[in-house]
Amino acid sequence: MGEPTGAARKGVRTALRPDPRRGDGRYPVAWLHITAPRGAVPTATSTCACGRDRSAVGHRRVLALIADHTDHRNTCPLRNPQEGRAAA
């Protein structure tokens, strides 16, 4: 039993091709998950990468959470950096 011969020992050169699924720089920050099965009580969770985590159970509370989630999109520090706003 000797040493391996050929390409495995010497290494193989590879050519890397550019990633065809290159993103446009956007990435998810906040998630709103709503579950409303027919005939059951709806539930919803609102999670954000900034640390915000809220949940609601029931029609009125879920609707309120949806509105709160929409408002949070306008005030989230990850979506709207505060740095530089005071200078402008």
For each residue, the residues with C-beta under 8 A, 3 or more apart:
1:
2: 5
3: 9
4: 8 9
5: 2 8 9
6: 9 10
7: 10 11 12
8: 4 5 12
9: 3 4 5 6
10: 6 7
11: 7
12: 7 8
13:
14:
15:
16:
17:
18: 22
19: 22
20:
21:
22: 18 19
23: 26 27
24:
25:
26: 23
27: 23
28: 31 49
29: 48 49 50 76 78 79
30: 46 47 48 49 52 69 72 73 76 79
31: 28 45 46 47 48
32: 44 45 46 65 66 69
33: 44 45 46 47
34: 42 43 44 62 66
35: 42 43 44
36: 40 42 43 62
37: 40 42
38:
39:
40: 36 37
41: 57 58 59
42: 34 35 36 37 57 58 59 62
43: 34 35 36 55 56 57 62
44: 32 33 34 35 55 56 62 65 66
45: 31 32 33 53 54 55 56
46: 30 31 32 33 52 53 54 55 65 68 69 72
47: 30 31 33 52 53 54
48: 29 30 31 51 52 53 72 76 78
49: 28 29 30 78
50: 29 76 77 78
51: 48
52: 30 46 47 48 72 76
53: 45 46 47 48
54: 45 46 47 65 68 69
55: 43 44 45 46 65
56: 43 44 45 61 62 64 65
57: 41 42 43 61 62
58: 41 42 61 62
59: 41 42 62 63
60: 63 64
61: 56 57 58 64 65
62: 34 36 42 43 44 56 57 58 59 65 66
63: 59 60 66 67
64: 56 60 61 67 68
65: 32 44 46 54 55 56 61 62 68 69
66: 32 34 44 62 63 69 70
67: 63 64 70 71
68: 46 54 64 65 71 72
69: 30 32 46 54 65 66 72 73
70: 66 67 73 74
71: 67 68 74 75
72: 30 46 48 52 68 69 75 76
73: 30 69 70 76 79
74: 70 71 79 80
75: 71 72 80
76: 29 30 48 50 52 72 73 79 80
77: 50 80 81 82
78: 29 48 49 50 81
79: 29 30 73 74 76
80: 74 75 76 77
81: 77 78 84 85
82: 77 85 86
83:
84: 81 87 88
85: 81 82 88
86: 82
87: 84
88: 84 85
